[in-house]
Amino acid sequence: MPTFVIERNIPGADRLSEEELREISAKSNEVVAGLGEPYRWVTSYVAGDKIYCVHEAASVDAIRRHAREGGFPADLVTEVSAVIGPQTAKAAR
């Protein structure tokens, strides 16, 4: 399945309480379970007024459906074309 990064603009995201983050997570899990298609929420990062989410789904349409049904913004959805990290520099040539 393709991997996508979703940018969600949420003013004050970095000030959400643990309880609010738990509620958002529970809602996301509920929507994923009800989609009726392969979909996986990998992780999310809260930074300033944004939440950056990494999801695996068959299409951008599935990502947007998850956002719509969950009541979450999905301001920018981008398919991941490559993953790199420190180990990439050590890859065999």
Backbone as ProteinMPNN parsed JSONL, in Angstrom:
{"seq_chain_A": "MPTFVIERNIPGADRLSEEELREISAKSNEVVAGLGEPYRWVTSYVAGDKIYCVHEAASVDAIRRHAREGGFPADLVTEVSAVIGPQTAKAAR", "coords_chain_A": {"N_chain_A": [[0.838, -1.184, 0.0], [0.468, 2.259, -0.708], [2.205, 4.91, 1.019], [1.355, 7.812, 2.839], [1.858, 11.253, 3.709], [0.168, 13.394, 5.797], [-0.782, 16.66, 6.241], [-2.125, 18.476, 8.783], [-3.715, 21.35, 9.63], [-4.15, 22.707, 12.655], [-4.951, 24.999, 14.778], [-3.234, 25.676, 17.764], [-2.539, 23.053, 18.237], [-0.289, 22.01, 19.536], [-0.896, 22.487, 22.124], [-2.874, 20.807, 22.899], [-4.471, 18.702, 25.232], [-3.524, 15.641, 26.992], [-5.806, 14.074, 27.227], [-7.433, 15.142, 25.178], [-5.886, 14.467, 22.942], [-6.02, 11.707, 23.19], [-8.76, 11.307, 22.712], [-8.958, 12.185, 20.046], [-7.332, 10.278, 18.849], [-8.778, 7.941, 19.41], [-11.1, 8.439, 17.912], [-10.017, 8.48, 15.32], [-9.112, 5.809, 15.129], [-11.584, 4.502, 15.279], [-12.815, 5.376, 12.909], [-11.022, 4.318, 10.997], [-11.468, 1.576, 11.442], [-14.04, 1.35, 10.478], [-13.912, 1.849, 7.768], [-13.828, -0.215, 5.899], [-11.924, -1.052, 4.104], [-8.476, -1.731, 3.213], [-6.358, 0.008, 5.383], [-4.089, 1.889, 7.23], [-3.083, 3.579, 10.067], [-0.07, 4.923, 10.767], [1.66, 6.651, 12.354], [1.729, 9.806, 14.143], [2.748, 13.237, 14.346], [2.868, 15.935, 16.504], [3.269, 19.301, 16.096], [3.727, 22.532, 16.8], [1.206, 24.439, 15.312], [0.247, 22.322, 13.854], [-0.524, 18.95, 12.854], [1.201, 16.224, 11.782], [0.642, 13.429, 9.949], [1.249, 9.979, 9.306], [0.085, 7.713, 7.11], [-1.016, 4.601, 5.709], [-2.586, 3.752, 2.758], [-4.855, 2.857, 0.096], [-5.323, 4.939, -1.647], [-5.401, 8.53, -2.3], [-8.013, 9.348, -2.106], [-9.058, 7.59, -0.165], [-7.665, 8.481, 2.076], [-8.684, 11.089, 2.289], [-11.37, 10.457, 2.739], [-11.207, 9.229, 5.266], [-10.416, 11.481, 6.76], [-12.629, 13.189, 6.395], [-14.779, 11.669, 7.498], [-13.862, 11.465, 10.084], [-13.807, 14.036, 10.913], [-11.522, 15.505, 10.71], [-9.081, 17.896, 9.606], [-7.475, 17.759, 6.403], [-5.24, 19.144, 5.08], [-3.065, 19.033, 3.353], [-2.099, 16.39, 1.387], [0.271, 14.06, 0.674], [1.891, 11.68, -1.302], [4.367, 9.415, -0.272], [7.503, 9.122, -1.716], [9.992, 8.066, -1.276], [11.979, 6.729, 1.39], [14.364, 7.821, 3.6], [17.291, 7.777, 5.714], [19.817, 7.84, 8.323], [21.029, 5.359, 7.762], [20.852, 5.161, 5.043], [23.075, 6.325, 3.863], [24.94, 4.391, 4.163], [24.331, 2.388, 2.451], [24.853, -0.297, 0.146], [26.831, 0.081, -2.787]], "CA_chain_A": [[0.0, 0.0, 0.0], [1.213, 3.511, -0.671], [2.289, 5.658, 2.274], [1.058, 9.228, 2.647], [2.023, 12.2, 4.806], [-0.974, 14.295, 5.826], [-0.563, 17.856, 7.055], [-3.392, 18.958, 9.33], [-3.596, 22.636, 10.31], [-5.017, 22.742, 13.83], [-4.42, 26.021, 15.682], [-3.06, 25.243, 19.144], [-2.353, 21.594, 18.327], [0.746, 21.684, 20.525], [-1.432, 22.706, 23.469], [-3.924, 19.824, 23.174], [-4.196, 17.897, 26.427], [-3.424, 14.199, 26.771], [-7.165, 13.585, 27.045], [-7.871, 15.531, 23.835], [-5.146, 13.632, 21.989], [-6.586, 10.36, 23.317], [-10.058, 11.339, 22.036], [-8.683, 12.268, 18.603], [-6.804, 8.966, 18.458], [-9.881, 6.976, 19.447], [-11.96, 8.717, 16.766], [-9.303, 8.023, 14.129], [-9.167, 4.337, 15.134], [-12.969, 4.129, 14.985], [-13.047, 5.598, 11.473], [-10.228, 3.318, 10.27], [-12.147, 0.285, 11.569], [-15.28, 1.372, 9.718], [-13.718, 2.171, 6.349], [-14.104, -1.381, 5.081], [-10.866, -1.233, 3.117], [-7.165, -1.7, 3.858], [-5.963, 1.353, 5.797], [-3.308, 1.8, 8.472], [-2.502, 4.791, 10.637], [1.259, 4.521, 11.234], [2.044, 7.521, 13.477], [1.486, 11.236, 13.94], [3.642, 14.154, 15.058], [2.262, 17.219, 16.831], [4.328, 20.319, 16.041], [3.137, 23.858, 16.64], [-0.207, 24.452, 14.931], [0.021, 21.272, 12.863], [-0.297, 17.543, 13.147], [1.667, 15.523, 10.588], [0.28, 12.026, 10.108], [1.723, 9.024, 8.312], [-0.935, 6.674, 6.931], [-0.934, 3.741, 4.526], [-3.915, 3.591, 2.184], [-4.841, 2.556, -1.337], [-5.43, 6.139, -2.483], [-5.661, 9.823, -1.667], [-9.447, 9.365, -1.805], [-9.246, 6.909, 1.119], [-7.15, 9.402, 3.098], [-9.665, 12.181, 2.416], [-12.575, 9.888, 3.354], [-10.892, 9.096, 6.694], [-10.437, 12.828, 7.335], [-14.011, 13.68, 6.37], [-15.588, 10.921, 8.452], [-13.354, 11.717, 11.424], [-13.892, 15.45, 11.237], [-10.157, 16.029, 10.778], [-8.621, 18.537, 8.37], [-6.401, 17.108, 5.63], [-4.902, 20.306, 4.259], [-2.119, 18.629, 2.318], [-1.882, 14.944, 1.375], [1.359, 13.81, -0.259], [2.371, 10.31, -1.302], [5.798, 9.275, 0.0], [8.183, 8.5, -2.852], [11.187, 7.373, -0.781], [12.278, 6.887, 2.807], [15.813, 7.823, 3.823], [17.739, 8.016, 7.068], [21.263, 7.694, 8.438], [21.467, 4.107, 7.161], [20.869, 5.312, 3.576], [24.435, 6.665, 3.475], [25.757, 3.178, 4.242], [23.803, 1.391, 1.501], [25.836, -0.822, -0.814], [26.811, 0.77, -4.082]], "C_chain_A": [[0.876, 1.237, 0.0], [1.172, 4.146, 0.72], [2.092, 7.126, 1.965], [1.417, 10.004, 3.909], [0.872, 13.188, 4.687], [-0.635, 15.452, 6.754], [-1.923, 18.386, 7.475], [-3.134, 20.262, 10.085], [-4.632, 22.699, 11.415], [-4.433, 23.769, 14.796], [-4.383, 25.517, 17.127], [-2.854, 23.75, 19.314], [-1.348, 21.221, 19.407], [0.293, 21.926, 21.963], [-2.6, 21.761, 23.787], [-3.524, 18.978, 24.377], [-4.051, 16.421, 26.056], [-4.799, 13.604, 26.509], [-7.681, 13.929, 25.645], [-7.17, 14.698, 22.764], [-5.663, 12.195, 22.01], [-7.921, 10.279, 22.57], [-9.889, 11.385, 20.512], [-8.211, 10.91, 18.094], [-7.91, 7.918, 18.414], [-10.809, 7.181, 18.251], [-11.31, 8.225, 15.486], [-9.366, 6.502, 14.021], [-10.562, 3.842, 14.758], [-13.266, 4.268, 13.487], [-12.284, 4.574, 10.645], [-10.958, 1.974, 10.286], [-13.404, 0.209, 10.714], [-15.128, 1.634, 8.233], [-14.032, 1.001, 5.431], [-13.112, -1.588, 3.949], [-9.522, -1.186, 3.839], [-6.733, -0.252, 4.137], [-5.216, 1.201, 7.111], [-2.771, 3.169, 8.85], [-1.183, 4.358, 11.256], [1.664, 5.318, 12.465], [1.674, 8.952, 13.143], [2.441, 12.035, 14.812], [2.909, 15.466, 15.263], [3.394, 18.239, 16.897], [3.688, 21.683, 15.794], [1.644, 23.751, 16.346], [-0.549, 23.383, 13.908], [0.169, 19.893, 13.487], [0.05, 16.899, 11.813], [1.427, 14.036, 10.814], [0.869, 11.195, 8.979], [0.697, 7.887, 8.279], [-0.608, 5.857, 5.693], [-2.357, 3.508, 4.042], [-3.783, 3.339, 0.693], [-4.811, 3.821, -2.191], [-5.584, 7.395, -1.643], [-7.139, 9.91, -1.288], [-9.736, 8.7, -0.46], [-8.772, 7.789, 2.27], [-8.171, 10.508, 3.35], [-10.97, 11.691, 3.048], [-12.374, 9.745, 4.863], [-10.984, 10.455, 7.376], [-11.868, 13.346, 7.448], [-14.857, 12.992, 7.44], [-15.138, 11.137, 9.895], [-13.486, 13.154, 11.872], [-12.527, 16.1, 11.379], [-9.847, 16.815, 9.512], [-7.557, 17.668, 7.696], [-5.976, 18.142, 4.601], [-3.951, 19.98, 3.127], [-1.886, 17.131, 2.462], [-0.86, 14.656, 0.287], [1.795, 12.35, -0.154], [3.885, 10.307, -1.102], [6.434, 8.536, -1.175], [9.438, 7.74, -2.436], [11.316, 7.631, 0.71], [13.794, 6.813, 2.952], [16.094, 8.087, 5.286], [19.231, 7.827, 7.119], [21.794, 6.444, 7.74], [21.55, 4.201, 5.644], [22.286, 5.592, 3.083], [25.328, 5.433, 3.444], [25.326, 2.109, 3.251], [24.887, 0.974, 0.522], [25.698, -0.107, -2.145], [27.042, -0.18, -5.203]], "O_chain_A": [[1.923, 1.254, 0.647], [0.231, 3.942, 1.488], [2.592, 7.633, 0.961], [1.301, 9.496, 5.024], [0.626, 13.748, 3.618], [-0.251, 15.249, 7.905], [-2.767, 18.705, 6.638], [-2.406, 20.267, 11.077], [-5.835, 22.738, 11.156], [-3.516, 23.451, 15.553], [-5.374, 24.999, 17.642], [-2.981, 23.232, 20.423], [-1.53, 20.23, 20.114], [1.015, 21.606, 22.908], [-3.242, 21.9, 24.828], [-2.363, 18.59, 24.514], [-4.407, 16.007, 24.953], [-4.943, 12.725, 25.659], [-8.303, 13.088, 24.996], [-7.796, 14.275, 21.792], [-5.736, 11.543, 20.968], [-8.184, 9.298, 21.875], [-10.603, 10.696, 19.783], [-8.639, 10.452, 17.035], [-7.969, 7.106, 17.491], [-11.258, 6.21, 17.642], [-11.977, 7.615, 14.65], [-9.642, 5.965, 12.948], [-10.702, 2.876, 14.007], [-13.885, 3.394, 12.88], [-12.832, 4.017, 9.694], [-11.053, 1.308, 9.255], [-13.792, -0.873, 10.273], [-16.121, 1.641, 7.505], [-14.46, 1.208, 4.295], [-13.43, -2.229, 2.947], [-9.433, -0.663, 4.95], [-6.742, 0.596, 3.244], [-5.654, 0.473, 8.001], [-2.096, 3.83, 8.062], [-1.164, 3.526, 12.163], [1.977, 4.738, 13.505], [1.345, 9.271, 12.001], [2.882, 11.578, 15.867], [2.387, 16.047, 14.311], [4.353, 18.072, 17.65], [3.173, 21.949, 14.708], [0.912, 23.054, 17.049], [-1.527, 23.517, 13.172], [0.869, 19.693, 14.48], [-0.697, 17.009, 10.841], [1.952, 13.455, 11.764], [0.972, 11.654, 7.841], [0.473, 7.199, 9.275], [0.0, 6.358, 4.748], [-3.229, 3.115, 4.817], [-2.73, 3.578, 0.102], [-4.333, 3.793, -3.325], [-5.856, 7.336, -0.444], [-7.478, 10.486, -0.254], [-10.569, 9.189, 0.304], [-9.41, 7.835, 3.322], [-8.483, 10.821, 4.499], [-11.606, 12.423, 3.807], [-13.256, 10.095, 5.647], [-11.568, 10.569, 8.454], [-12.261, 13.879, 8.485], [-15.565, 13.654, 8.199], [-15.937, 11.008, 10.822], [-13.306, 13.47, 13.048], [-12.374, 17.108, 12.069], [-10.308, 16.436, 8.435], [-6.831, 16.931, 8.364], [-6.302, 18.04, 3.419], [-4.024, 20.585, 2.057], [-1.518, 16.658, 3.536], [-1.086, 14.965, -0.883], [2.038, 11.844, 0.941], [4.596, 11.114, -1.702], [5.971, 7.47, -1.579], [9.898, 6.862, -3.166], [10.82, 8.634, 1.223], [14.428, 5.864, 2.489], [15.226, 8.569, 6.015], [19.868, 7.668, 6.077], [22.892, 6.466, 7.186], [22.247, 3.402, 5.017], [22.661, 5.144, 1.999], [26.36, 5.43, 2.772], [25.909, 1.025, 3.223], [25.728, 1.779, 0.121], [24.601, 0.258, -2.569], [27.058, 0.227, -6.365]]}, "name": "protein", "num_of_chains": 1, "seq": "MPTFVIERNIPGADRLSEEELREISAKSNEVVAGLGEPYRWVTSYVAGDKIYCVHEAASVDAIRRHAREGGFPADLVTEVSAVIGPQTAKAAR"}
